[in-house]
């Protein structure tokens, strides 16, 4: 009977731990990514505020006359890329760069970056990127419009690597997995004690029955022990 009861208890406890652990793991990954996305939103908003006062040309090409605010924007983008390794740029509606870092980074014709750029042209921030999991090598793209006189004059785009974020998610999952393993070991120990307690009256009754069957007719089971079914 113990061979039947113990696996059942272990399976039930494992199911409970999985039911708690899997949503928690997904929530941890989502929280880590949301934190990065919020940081990128703040960054794009700051670059958009700088780009808002840059005097651009109607053709949307780069400036030929020095513009102090444009140079400030370029320095900020270059420093941002050097420190964080995040590609960032401000692109006119035509797709031509106002300022970008690194200098050879251009707006692609398609893909995630272009989709975020096109969405920001509609005067709204791009949607949150899809969830990046530790086994993926994806990037996080966030785009914000540069509003000037009520119209979208340009778009700020950031394209972030996800290595550190994926490492943090994996580290959190490892800690969670360790906690789940410890909890499972405790659950197995509790299941062993529980099955021993539940089956103790049955073992006593079985041992006494064996004694009587082997000739020890004075063997008895205390009437007060065990559940009503066994007492009867």
N, C-alpha and C positions, 0 to 999 in steps of 0.2 A: 504493500500500500504506500509505503514511503517513496518508492521508486516512481509512483504515479503522482503523488501529491507534491513532492519537491519540485520537479520540472514545471508543473503548472504554476506554482507560486513564483518561480524564477522568471518564467515567461511573462507573467502578469506584471511583475516589478520592472522588467526590462522594457515592456511596452509603455509603462508609465514614465520611466526616465526618458525614453525616446520622444514621447509625446510632449514632454517639457523641454528637452534639450534641443530638438530640431527647430522649433519656432524661436527659441532663444538665440541659436546660432544664426539664423536668418536675420533676426532683429539686430544682432551685433554687427553683421556685415552691412546692413542697410544704414545703421547709425554711423559707422565709420565713413561710408561713402558720402552720406549726407553732410557730414562735417567738412569733407573736402570740397563738396559742391558749394556749400555756403561760403567757404573761404574764396573760391574762384569767383563767385558772384560779387563779393566785396571787391576783389581785385579788378574785375571788369568794370564795376561801377566807378572805381577810382580812375582808371584809364579813360573811361568815357567822359568823366568830368574834365580831365585834361584835354581830351580831343575836342571837346565842345567849343573851345575858344581858339582852336587852330584855324587860321585863315587859309581855306583851301581854294583851289582854282576850279573854274567851271568844268574843265575837262576831266577832273578827278585824278590828274597826274601828280607826281611828286613836285614839291616846291623847288623853284629855281632861285627865289629870293629868300635869304635866311629869315627864319621865323623863330623867335626865341621860344615861344610856347611849343612849337613843333620840335625844336631841339630838346626841350625839357622832356617831352613825351618820348622821344627816341631814347634819351638817356635812361629814363625810368624803365622802359621796356627792356633795354639791354641789360640793365642791372638786375631786373626781375628774372630774366632768363639765366644770367650768370649764377645767381644765388640759388634759384629753385629748379633750374633745368626745365622750365615750362615755356613752351613756345607761345608767344603772344603777339598779337598784331591788331592794328586798326586799319580797316579796309573800307574804301569808299563803296558806294552803291554799285559801281561798275565792277568791283572786285580788285581794283588797283590799290596797292598798299599806300596808306598815309605814313605809317611807321610800323615796323615789325622787328622782331628779334626771334631767331637769328635773321640776318639780312637776306639770306637765300630762301627763307620760308615764304611761300606764296599760297594764295587761296586755291585749293584744288578745284577741279571741275566737278567733282562728285564726292560721295562719301559722307561720313559723319560731320566733318568740319563744314562742308558746303551746305549740308542740310541745316545745321545750326545757324549759319550765316543767313540763309534764305528766310528762316523763321524770324530771326531778329529784324530783318528788313520790314516785317509786318508790324513793327513798333512794339514788340514784346520780347522778353527774354526767352531764350531757347528752353525747351523742355529739359527736365532732369535727365541725365544720361541713364541708359539701362544699367542694371546692377553688374558690377565687375566682380567675378569670383576669384579666389586665390589661384586657381589653375588657369586663368585666362591672362592674356597679355594685352588687354584692351587699354584704351586711353579715355580720359574724361574731357569732353569738349563742352565748353560753356560760352555762349555768345550773348552780348547785350548791345542794344542799339545806342547810338549817339544821337540824341535829339537836339535839333537846332531849329528854332522858330516853329516848333510844332511838327517838324518833319524829320525823318530818319536821314541824317547826312552821312553816316558811316556806321560801321559795326565793329565792336571790340570782340575778338575771339581769343580764347585761351585753349591750348591743347596740352593737357597735363599727363605725364607718365603716372602709372598706377603702382609701381613697384613697392613703394613704402606703404601705401594703403593696403595692398594685398598682403604684405608681410604682417601688418598690424591685425588684419582680419584673421590670418592663419594663426598668429600668436594667441589671439583671443579664443579661437577654436580649440587650440591645444590645451589651454587652461580649462576650458569648458569640458573637453574630453577627459582630462585628468580628473576633474571633479565628478563627472559621470561614472568614470571607472571606480573611483573610491566609493561613490554612492552604491554602485552595483555590488561591490564586494561586501559592503555593509548589509545590503539587501539580501545577499546570499547567506551571510551569517545569520541574519534575522530569520530567513526562511528555514535554515537548519534548526534553529532553536524552536521556531514555531511548529514545525512538523514533529519535532521530538516531543513537545508539550501536548500537541493534539493527539498523537498516536501512543502516548504513554499508557493510557488505560487499556488500549487494545493490546499492547505488548504484555501488560500484566495479566490480562485475561488469557492471552495465548500461552504464556508461560505456565499459568496455573492449570489450564486445560491439558497441557503436555505432561505436567506432573501427575495429574489424575490418571491420564492414559497410560503412564508408565508405572502405576501401582501406588503412588503416593496419594492415597485417597483422602487424607486429612487436609490436603492443600485447599485453601479457600481464597476468594477475592473479597476484599472489604466492600460491604454493600454501599458504603458512602462514597466510594471512588468512582470516577468516570461519569459520563453522561447517562441520562435515564435509559436510553436504549440498551446500553451495556449493563447497567445495574439490573434491569429485568432479566 
